[in-house]
């Protein structure tokens, strides 16, 4: 039987969808791990990015962080963190290394978005008597939304894609199906797992593209938002 | 074992609970000189495989991407579909892509190189288009006025002007590729990634994991500096305008 029909047969078997190792449970786990990682990354990267962008400090740091992060293999960080100690092994190690990789696109887009706000607009707001906090939340952030949203989309898709690797280091998620197939040397199972993971990444990308459009204020939408990171949509890792 | 060099004091990071799945409490330094000495040939082999995989992927990707970029830049309506398709390929997780190719290629370097080429394409095509779009129309007009044919125009005007942008793409793609090669370990390829994954599976052999990881990062940074130097040598006129 060729791998494609084998994969179709495997995907058609209801038993493979149910249970704690089933496709549905693994998808849930995959999304949960991704969600936690993105949440942690957002808290750190957004607060840092808003602060640096608002004060105009640390531009070099942001550039260095986003460039250097590209050179670090995700697999290396995953295995190193998983090897730290027993209580860290598995999901905690996975979530933290994924969060580390989600920070650069979030941080650089937030920073650049805030720095890109026309200084005249900020001056005008200050002239109208807005406080520093009001300028940040009522002027700078709304104007930076397109870039912040683009960074979020990049980071989230990247995390969903990379969560696949968790299976290699004892974590959960859909990567387990690929791992299972590799272990059993079943081409169909490998292919089915690969298909499911790719589908999840593409669906995430599609959904977030719509979300990005919805959260972008109408007047800002017309300005084309260019992502600043060299990796546009989800860096596959 | 006298010359083991533990960077992080062992024990400081350990809890008392012993869990079956997880690193055990045995002497397990993060860096070890004896590991390096005993395994130098193996490490070198994997390092060279890593370099080869990266080189193959980037060279093939460049050969495909530059003509694609040229087409996208000259025939405007093709630009969106070309960038779109490469963008979709970029979104597919690497492990999924490598794994999905395995049933057709077997467990060897082929699925990894194919996958890495696909990932590098997006960055390279986009930068080629950006570079070619940045060629001033006046310059092309002047060259045409001097009797340059379209081939000569491409080689002697378009390509040199677009070169810094294309080289930037190659740099970014190379650094990402060096990091991504490691994932190939899951399908039996992957250079240093294999040392990382083997070290992990053999009772969390930290010295091996960390050594291979450091070599990866060093290789990526070295490649970046090397390519930056090459770019500067190839485009001396752009030195002052370098962004």
Boltz contact constraints between the chains, C-beta under 6 A:
constraints:
  - contact:
      token1: [A, 3]
      token2: [B, 103]
      max_distance: 6.0
  - contact:
      token1: [A, 70]
      token2: [B, 175]
      max_distance: 6.0
  - contact:
      token1: [A, 70]
      token2: [B, 176]
      max_distance: 6.0
  - contact:
      token1: [A, 71]
      token2: [B, 175]
      max_distance: 6.0
  - contact:
      token1: [A, 71]
      token2: [B, 217]
      max_distance: 6.0
  - contact:
      token1: [A, 71]
      token2: [B, 220]
      max_distance: 6.0
  - contact:
      token1: [A, 71]
      token2: [B, 221]
      max_distance: 6.0
  - contact:
      token1: [A, 72]
      token2: [B, 217]
      max_distance: 6.0
  - contact:
      token1: [A, 73]
      token2: [B, 179]
      max_distance: 6.0
  - contact:
      token1: [A, 73]
      token2: [B, 182]
      max_distance: 6.0
  - contact:
      token1: [A, 73]
      token2: [B, 216]
      max_distance: 6.0
  - contact:
      token1: [A, 75]
      token2: [B, 182]
      max_distance: 6.0
  - contact:
      token1: [A, 75]
      token2: [B, 183]
      max_distance: 6.0
  - contact:
      token1: [A, 75]
      token2: [B, 193]
      max_distance: 6.0
  - contact:
      token1: [A, 75]
      token2: [B, 196]
      max_distance: 6.0
  - contact:
      token1: [A, 76]
      token2: [B, 196]
      max_distance: 6.0
  - contact:
      token1: [A, 76]
      token2: [B, 213]
      max_distance: 6.0
  - contact:
      token1: [A, 79]
      token2: [B, 196]
      max_distance: 6.0
  - contact:
      token1: [A, 79]
      token2: [B, 200]
      max_distance: 6.0
  - contact:
      token1: [A, 79]
      token2: [B, 209]
      max_distance: 6.0
  - contact:
      token1: [A, 80]
      token2: [B, 209]
      max_distance: 6.0
  - contact:
      token1: [A, 83]
      token2: [B, 23]
      max_distance: 6.0
  - contact:
      token1: [A, 83]
      token2: [B, 204]
      max_distance: 6.0
  - contact:
      token1: [A, 83]
      token2: [B, 206]
      max_distance: 6.0
  - contact:
      token1: [A, 84]
      token2: [B, 13]
      max_distance: 6.0
  - contact:
      token1: [A, 85]
      token2: [B, 13]
      max_distance: 6.0
  - contact:
      token1: [A, 85]
      token2: [B, 14]
      max_distance: 6.0
  - contact:
      token1: [A, 85]
      token2: [B, 15]
      max_distance: 6.0
  - contact:
      token1: [A, 85]
      token2: [B, 23]
      max_distance: 6.0
  - contact:
      token1: [A, 86]
      token2: [B, 19]
      max_distance: 6.0
  - contact:
      token1: [A, 86]
      token2: [B, 22]
      max_distance: 6.0
  - contact:
      token1: [A, 86]
      token2: [B, 23]
      max_distance: 6.0
  - contact:
      token1: [A, 87]
      token2: [B, 15]
      max_distance: 6.0
  - contact:
      token1: [A, 89]
      token2: [B, 22]
      max_distance: 6.0
  - contact:
      token1: [A, 161]
      token2: [B, 93]
      max_distance: 6.0
  - contact:
      token1: [A, 164]
      token2: [B, 93]
      max_distance: 6.0
  - contact:
      token1: [A, 164]
      token2: [B, 95]
      max_distance: 6.0
  - contact:
      token1: [A, 165]
      token2: [B, 95]
      max_distance: 6.0
  - contact:
      token1: [A, 168]
      token2: [B, 186]
      max_distance: 6.0
  - contact:
      token1: [A, 170]
      token2: [B, 21]
      max_distance: 6.0
  - contact:
      token1: [A, 178]
      token2: [B, 99]
      max_distance: 6.0
  - contact:
      token1: [A, 187]
      token2: [B, 103]
      max_distance: 6.0
  - contact:
      token1: [A, 190]
      token2: [B, 99]
      max_distance: 6.0
  - contact:
      token1: [A, 190]
      token2: [B, 102]
      max_distance: 6.0
  - contact:
      token1: [A, 190]
      token2: [B, 103]
      max_distance: 6.0
  - contact:
      token1: [A, 191]
      token2: [B, 100]
      max_distance: 6.0
  - contact:
      token1: [A, 191]
      token2: [B, 103]
      max_distance: 6.0
  - contact:
      token1: [A, 194]
      token2: [B, 96]
      max_distance: 6.0
  - contact:
      token1: [A, 194]
      token2: [B, 99]
      max_distance: 6.0
  - contact:
      token1: [A, 194]
      token2: [B, 100]
      max_distance: 6.0
  - contact:
      token1: [A, 197]
      token2: [B, 93]
      max_distance: 6.0
  - contact:
      token1: [A, 197]
      token2: [B, 96]
      max_distance: 6.0
  - contact:
      token1: [A, 198]
      token2: [B, 92]
      max_distance: 6.0
  - contact:
      token1: [A, 198]
      token2: [B, 96]
      max_distance: 6.0
  - contact:
      token1: [A, 201]
      token2: [B, 91]
      max_distance: 6.0
  - contact:
      token1: [A, 201]
      token2: [B, 93]
      max_distance: 6.0
  - contact:
      token1: [A, 202]
      token2: [B, 91]
      max_distance: 6.0
  - contact:
      token1: [A, 205]
      token2: [B, 91]
      max_distance: 6.0
  - contact:
      token1: [A, 230]
      token2: [B, 172]
      max_distance: 6.0
  - contact:
      token1: [A, 233]
      token2: [B, 87]
      max_distance: 6.0
  - contact:
      token1: [A, 233]
      token2: [B, 91]
      max_distance: 6.0
  - contact:
      token1: [A, 234]
      token2: [B, 91]
      max_distance: 6.0
  - contact:
      token1: [A, 236]
      token2: [B, 90]
      max_distance: 6.0
  - contact:
      token1: [A, 236]
      token2: [B, 93]
      max_distance: 6.0
  - contact:
      token1: [A, 236]
      token2: [B, 94]
      max_distance: 6.0
  - contact:
      token1: [A, 236]
      token2: [B, 119]
      max_distance: 6.0
  - contact:
      token1: [A, 237]
      token2: [B, 94]
      max_distance: 6.0
